[in-house]
Amino acid sequence: MLIRTPPPWQLRDRDTTPEAAWQNRRELMKALALLPIVAGCEKTVGGLAELQPVGPVPERFEWTLPPVTRDPAWSEVPAGRTLTHEINAASYNNFYEFTTEKDQVWRMAGSLKVRPWTVEVGGACLKPRTFDLEEILTTMPLEERIYRFRCVEAWSMVVPWTGLPLKALLAAVEPTGSAKYVRMVTLGDRKQFPGIAASGWYPWPYHEALTMQEAMNPLAMLAVGIYGHALPNQHGAPIRLVVPWKYGFKNIKSIVRIELTEEQPPTFWNKLVPDEYDFYGNVRPDVPHPRWSQAVERVIPTGERIPTLPWNGYGDQVASMYP
């Protein structure tokens, strides 16, 4: 029996931080070490929102990111947008392996253990291998990029990611000419992911895929950090996919396996609900979801409604892949 979970839309007013404040990372991290994650702003004092606590911000992480540079092409907040406050991004997540309640994921995420962690890469390649997380952090070209993030449920954020181009990892295994797709799989441990045990009707573990051309696009990245530090669990620690021109469900989290394939592999939501989630999952405001319009999006945390851009604003970089 197919069970569909409708997306929750009870968005609450939340605070935002101007880009200048975020750019001063040292001061921000000091503040985050002292403040809890918040889910809302209840009142305003002296022009500044007073944040109401709902849980702790980690004061230390399982690993430390090496020094990275900003990709100059993606170092600015997109015009007309505001960088999402880290506190808001950390407390509003889709991660069904923990729970279907977005504002509760962070509460459940402590069950995931991200050390040690490896990513197995194989399939249609000449040099299949398993990468240790430390190897990825120390040998791959890490950089920071600010991307729009658009969920298929029509909400959006603007987030600074730290990671490596997906094509850099794939190049290390030397794909063969027969490799046409890249399949990725999330950790499927029921002990660490309470949501898996609670929703056994889903085809776990979570699995997604890109075409080889999409995977080799310069925008596609594997993120290991966010807001200048390592990924917290609720964001898909320790390594996740970020493809900013696609809806969030394509951005698979907590990756443990990557496989190069000759045939198009099935993907999680496309297999479950093909009439609502196609294989490509590209942001197309002109193509409505069967249950809601995609023409506008709700900004997290303000709830402001703004027009959705074709390809989420990255058409110059990706539209040519879809003639």
N, C-alpha and C positions, 0 to 999 in steps of 0.2 A: 504494500500500500504506500502510495506517495503522500508524504505529509509536507505541506508547504508552510513555512513560518513567515507570516507577513512582517515586513520591516517596521520596527517601532519608529514612530514619528513624534514622540513627546520630547521635542528639543527644548532645552531651557536656555534662558539668557546667560551668556558667559562673557568673561572679560577677554580682552585682547591686549597684546603688548606691541608697541611700535617697533619697527625693525631696528632702530637705533639702540633700543634697550637690549634686544636679543643679540646684536652684534658684539656687545660687551659681554663675552661669555663668562669671564671670570666673575663678574658681579652677579650675572644671572644664576650661575651654578651655586654661588654662595647663598643666594636667596632661596633656590630650590632645595638646598640642604636643610634650610630652616623651616620652609613652608611645606604644608601637605599638598598633595594633589587635590584639586577642587573640581566639583561638578557644577557649581553655579555661583553667581554673585547675588547676594541677597540685598545689599544696600550700598550706598556710595557715601564715602566720608572724604571731605576735602577735595572732591573731584576725582578721587581714586576709588576703584571698587574694592570693597572689603571681601576677601575670599573666604568662603566657608569650607572647612576641611571635610574630606570624605576618605582620606587614606594617605599613607606615607609616600614621599618621593624617595627613591633609593639614594643614600648618601655615597654609596660606592657601587661599582659594577663588577661583574665577573672578569672583565678584561678591560684594558685601557687602549684606546685608539692611538696609533702612532701619529705624529704630526702630518697633517694633510694640507693641501692647497685647495682654494676654491676654483672650480672650473669657471673661467672668466665669462663663458657664454651663458652660464646659469647662476651667476653670483648675485643677481638682483631679484627682489620681490617683483613678480609680474605687475605691470601697470594696472592701476585700479584695484589692486588687492592688498590685503594686509597679512603679514606673516601670522600664522596661527600660534597663539601662546602655547608653549610646551605643555603647560598644565592641562589645557583643554584637549590637546592632541593625545595626551597620555591617559585621559579618563573617558574617551569616547571611541571605542574600537569595535570592529567586527572580527571576531575570532571564535567561531563556533566550537572549536576544540575545547574551549574553556566554558563558554556559555553563549546563549543567543542574546543576552541582555548587554547592550553596548556599554552602558555605564557601570557594569559589574565585572567586565573582563579583567581589569587591573586587580580586582580583589582576588580573583581565582588564579592569576598568572604565576604566583609564587611556586606552584607545584612543578613548573618546568625547570629542569636542570640543564644548563647550556654548556657545562664543562665536564668532561671533554666533549668535543663536537667534531664530526667529520662530514664531508660531503663527497659522496661517491659519484664519479662522472664516467659514463661508459656508453655502450651502444655503438653506433656507426662512427667510430673514430680509430685512429691508429695507435694512440697511447692512452688507453683507459687508465684511470688512477683514482685514488682516494685522497682528497685534500684535507689536511688538518686545519682547524680554524686559525691556529697560530701561523701556519704557513701562508694562508690567504692574507692575514693581516700584515705580514712582514715582506712578502714577495710580490704582491699584486699592486698595481697602480691605483692607490686610493685617492679620492678627491671628493669635494663637497659640492653639492648642487641643490639649488632651491627649485622645487617643482610644485605645480598645482597637483592636487589629488582630488579625483572626482569619483564618488561612489555611485554604483548603479542605482542606489536608492535616492539619488538626486540631492545628496549633501556633499559639501566640498570643504577642503582645507588648503593651506599653502604651507609646505613643510620643507625644512632643510635636511637633506639626507647626506650621509657619508658612505661611500662604497666604491666599487670597482665596476668598470664596464663589463657587462656579461660576456662580450666578445673576447675579452682578455682571458677569462677562465676557459672558454671554449677553445681558444687558440692553443692553449697548453696541452690539450688532448688531441689536437690535429684531426678535426672532422674529415670524414671521407666525402667524396663527391656525391655519395648516395644519401647523405644526411639531409633531410628536408624539414624536420621538425625537432623541437627541443622540449622534452617532457620533464616536468619537475614534480617532486613528491615531498610532502610534509612528513615530519615525524608522526608516527601513528601509535604512540605509546598510551594505552588506556590509563595506566597508573599516573602518568604525568598530565594527561588531558582529561579531566572529569567529564567534559562535554561529549567525548567520544562514547564513553560508557553510557551516558544518559540519552544518547540519540543513535542507537545502534542501527537504525534503518538507513542512515546515510552510508554511501560507499567509501568509507574511510580506508586508508588515509587520504587526505586532501591531495588532489593532483591537478595540475594545470599544464598548459603547453603553449608554445609560440611557434610560428614558422621560423625556419632558419634565418630568413631575411629579417624578420622582426628582431630575433635574438641578436643579430649582428649589427642592428641599428645603434648608432652612438648614444642615443638616449637611454637605451635599456641598461639597467644597472642592477647589481646585487648589493643591497645596502647592508652594512654592518654597524652603522651608527646613525644617530639622529640628534639634532640640536648640539652637535659638537662632542657627543659622548657615545658610548656603546648603546646599542638597541636595548631598551627594556623589553621584558618578555611579552608584554601586551602588543608590542609593535612587530613581533615576529622574530625575536632573538633566536640564535645569534646572527642569522643571515636570511635575507628575504629578497624577493624580486620587486623592483620598482620599474614599471613601464607607464609613464605619466599620460600617455595618450589613450590608455585603456581604462575601463572601469576597475574599481578596486578589487573585485573578485578575481581578476587575472593576476593580481600582485601577491602571489603565493608566499606564505610565511614559513619560518623555521624549516628551511629546506635541508633534506638529508640525502637526496638522490637526484641526479640529472642524467637523462638518457637521450641520446641522439637517435632519432628513428627515421625510417624511410617512409612510413605511412603515417597519416594524421592520427594521433592518439586520442582516445576519449578524454574529456575533461569533466571535472566534478559536477558543476552546475549545468553544463550543457547536456550531460548525460541524464541528469535528474529532470530538468525542466527545459527542454530544447526550444520550446516556443517563447521562452522568456530570456534565455541566456545563450547567445550564439557562441560559436567557437572563438571568434575574434574578439568580442567584447570591447570594440572600439567606442570611444565617446562620440556619439552621433546625435546631436540635438534634434535633427530632422527625423529620427526614427524613434517613435515612442515605445516605451516598455508597454506590454499589454495592459498593465494596471496603473500606469501613470505616465505623464509627459516627461520627456527628457530635455525639453526646451529651456527650462530654468533649473537652478540649483539653489539649495539653502546653504548659506555660509555658516560654518561652525566657528565661533559660538554665537554669533549675533542673530542668526535666523534670517538675515537679509536675503531676499531673493534676487538673483542676478541671472542674466542670460548665460546659458552654457555655450562655450565656444566649440566649433567643430574640431574634433581630435583633441579636445581640451586645450586648444590654443597652440598645439604643436604641429599644425598642418604642414608648415614649410618643411619640417624635418621628416614627416612620415606619410603624408597623403599619397605620395608617388608609389608607395607599396600597394595601394589599393586602387588600381585604375578603373 
